[in-house]
Amino acid sequence: MTPSLIAVTGSTGLLGGRLALRLAAEGARQRLIVRDPSRAPSLPGTEIAVAGGYSDAVGMRAALDGADTLFLVSGREAADRVEQHVAAIDAAVDAGVTRIVYTSFLGASPTSTFTLGRQHWATEQHLRGTGVRFTLLRDSFYHAMFGHLVGADGVIRGPAGTGRVASVAHDDVADVATAVLLDERADVHDGRAYDVTGPEPISMADAAAHLTRATGREIRYEPETVDQAYASRAHYGAPAYEVEGWVTSYTAIGAGDLEVVSPTVPRLTARDAQSFPQWLEANPQALEHLRA
C-alpha cells in the first residue's frame, strides 16, 4: 500500500519549514507547495509543487492533485486573507484532498479582541462546511513575536497593561502538527480544535525582563492607551486593518484572552512545552538585532 501523501504549505517559513524537516525525518511522503522552488528546502522523499499563492486556484488545484492531506499554514496578513484561505481550501476539496490541518489562532471567534482571530474563525467555519476531515491547531502568539516588538530605543509600547499571554515556540507547534499528521489512529484528531500554548503566561513586562537578561541590553515595557497606540503607529502608513491587528494583539493580551495554558503540547508530544526563557536560550540568533 502506498503511504499517504501530505501537502505542506509555508515550508519556506518558520513553522512550515520546521514541519517539513520533521516529516522528512519520519520518512513521510510530502509535497511542498511553494511560490519559488529555489527557496524550497531540499529534503529526502520530498516533492516540490509550484503555485502562485492561495488565490491561484488553478495552480493550487494542480499542486494538490494526488495529495491525501493538506497542512495549511494561515496566509500573511492581507485585506483578502479569508478569501485566500477559502480559495486554498476549495482547491484542496476539488483536488480530492480528504483531510486538512489548519493553523488557526487561540480563541478564534467572530468577536475575538484580536481582530485577526476573527479571520481565523471565518476560515474555520468555511472548513467545517466542506465535509472534509479537519483538525484545527489554535496557536497562541509565538515566542519570536516579543523580539520584534522592541523599538529602536529598547522599549516595547502597547496597550497590554498587565495582561499575560502563554506564548508558544514554533518548534512546539511543529511537533504537535507532526503528531497529528502522522498519528496512525485514523480519525482520532478529526473535528478537533487544539489550543497550542506555552507552559506559562507572561506579561509584557516579564517578556522585557527576559529579553534584557538574554541580550545584555536594557529592554522595558511602557503601557500605552489604545488611542496612543494608534497614534504612535500612524507614521508607518500601513493599511487600517494591519494597524488594527497590531493594536488589538496588545489589547487581547490586556483583556486576558491569551492567558490560557493548554496541555496540548505535553499531551501530543510527551514532553513539556518550551517556556519563553528556554526559547531565548535555545535561539540566541533570533536576538542579534537587539544585542548591545
N, C-alpha and C positions, 0 to 999 in steps of 0.2 A: 504494500500500500504506500502510495506517495505521500510524504509528510505534507501537512497543510502549509500554504504559503501566506506569510504575513507581510502586508504592505505597510511601510513605515514612512510617515511624513516628518519633516523637521529634522532630518538626520544631519544637516549642517549646523544645527543649533545646539544649545546646551543640554536640552532634555532628549531630543530625538537621537542625537549623536551618542549619548550615553546608552540609550536603549539599544541602538544598533550594535554597539560593542558587546553588550551583554547577550543579545540574541545570537550573535556570531560565536561567542564563547560557548554557548549551549548547543551549537550545531543546528540551530533553527534555520529553515528556509525563509529568507526575507527578500523583499524588493524595496529598495529605497527610491521614493518618489521625490525628485529634485527639479529645480529650475535649471541649474547649471551642473552638468555631470562632472565637470572638472573639480568641483568642490565636494563631491560625494566621498565619504570615507571608503577606502579600499579594504574590504573585509572578505574573508573566505566564505564561500557559499552564498554570496550576495549578488542579486541582480540590481541593475540600475534602470530606472524608467524616468523619462523627462515629461513634465507638464508645466505649463506656464502659469502656475498658481491655482488656487482652489476654484477660481471663477472660469478657468479653462475647462469647460465641461467636456469637450471632445478629447482633450489631452488627458484629463483625469480618468475618463472612461477607459481610454486605451491603456493607461498606466496601471489600472486596477484589474484589467482583464485576467482572469485565472486566479486571482487572489481570493483566499477564503476569509481573511480577517484584515481589517484596516485599523492601524493605530493613528488616530487623527489628533495631531497637536493643534491646539487653537491658533488661529491666524494672528498676525500682527494687528495692533490697533488700527482701525480704519472705519470710516463712516459707514461702509457697507460690510462690516465684518460678519454680521449674521447671515447676510446674503451669500457671502463667500463660503461660510460653513455649510449652509443649506445646499449650495451647488456641489460641494465635495461629497456630502452625504448622498445626495441624489445620484451622483455619478457612480458611487460605490454600489448603490442598490441596482442601478441599471447594469452594472458590470457583473452582478451576481455575487457580490460580497455578502457573506451570511452573518458576520459579526463585526461590530465597530466598538473600539475602545477610545473614548474621547476624553481629553484633558479639559475639565471644566474648572470651576472655582468654588472655594469653600462658601457654603451658604447661598449658592446661586438661587435667585428668586426674582420675580417681577418687581419686587420692591427693595432689592439689595441697596444698602447705603452706597457701596462701591458700584458706580454706575456700570462698569464693565461686567459686573456679576449678572446684570440683567441680560446682557448679550449671551452669556453662557446659558442662562435659564432658557432663553428663546431657542438656542441651539438644541438644548436637551429636549425641549418639547417637540421640536421637529423630528429629532432622532427617535423619540418614543413612538411617534406616529407612523414610522416607516414599516413597522413589523419586523425589522431586523433585530437579531440578538445584539444587546449592547451592554457595556459597562461604563460607568462614569467615574473618573478619578477627579474628585473635587479638591484640588490642591490649594493650600494656603499660599501666602506670599513666599517667595523664595528667600533664603538667607542672603543670596547675592544682591538682593534689592538694596539692602542697607548702605552698602558702599557707594552705590550710585545716587543716593540721596544727599550725600555730603557736598556742600558748596565749596567754592574755591577758598573760602575763609575758614573752612573746617567746621561749619555749622550745618546741622540738619534743621530745617524750618518746615513746620506744617501744623495743621490743626488736629493733632492726635491726642493732645492733652496727656493724661497719664494712662491712657488705654494701652492694652497689650495685645501682641499677636504671636501665635505659635508658628513662626515661620519654619520652612522646611528646606532641606537640601535637595538639589536636583538629583543627586545620586540616590537618595531615598525614594524619590518618585520613580526613577528609572527602575529601581529594584522591585517596587510594587508592581509597576507595569509589566516587568518580566514575569513575575509570579502569576499575574492574571493571564497573560497571553499564553504561557506555556503550561498552565495547570491542566493535567490530563483528565481531571474530573470535568466532563464535557460542559455542563451548564451551571456549575456552582456559582459563577460570577454573573450570570445573566440577570439583567434588570437591576443590578446593584449599583448604588451610588456610594462610593467610598470617600470619606473625608481623609485627606492625606496631610498630616501636620507634623511639626517637630515635637519634641518631648516636653517643652515648657514654653509658656507665654512670656515675652519680654516687652518692655516699654521702649519707646524711642530713646529715653534717657539711658536705659540699660544698654541698648544697642550702641549708643555713642561711647559709653564707658568701655564696652568690649572692643570697639574699634580703636579707642585710644590705647588700650593695652597691647593690641596686636600690631599697631603701626608705630608706636612711639611718638605719635603726634596728638596734640590735644584736639579732641573732637567732642562737640557738645550739641545738645538739642535745645532749640528755642521754640516754644509753642507759638503758633500764630492763631488768630481768629480766622474764620472762613473768609471774611472779606479781605483780610490781609493776605491770605494765601492766594486768592485770585489776583490781587493787585501785584504781588511780588513775582508772579509768573506771566504777567501780561507782556513783558518785553520779549518773550520768546516768539510771539506771533504765531503760536500753534493754533490749530482749529479748536473751536469751543468744546467739542466732545472730548478732545485729548486733554485739555486743561481740566475739564470737569473730572476726568478719570484720575488725573494726578491728585487733585484736591480731595476727592472722595476716597482715595486709597488711605489717606490720613484720617478722615472723619469716620470711616468704617472701623479703623483701629480704636479711635476715641470712643466710639459707641459700644465697644466690647464685642463686635460681631465676629472678630477673628481670634478671640481668646481661647476658643475651644481646643482641647488636646484630644486627638483621636488615637486609638490603639491600632490603626490600620498598618503602620509600618512594622511594629513588632509582630503583629498577628500574621501578616502575609510573608514576612522575610525572616522571621525567627531571630531577629536581633533588634536592639534599641535604635530608635531614630537618633540622628545626629543633632546635637544642640548647636546653637549659633557659635559659642566659643570653640567647640570641637571643629566645626566647619572652618572657622578662621585659622585654626592651627593646621588643618589639612590642606588649605588652599591659599597659601601666602601670596601666590602670583596674582590673585584676584584683587589684591590691595596695593599693588605697586603704585597706582596713581595717587594714593593717599599718604604714602610714606614720607616722613620728614626728610 
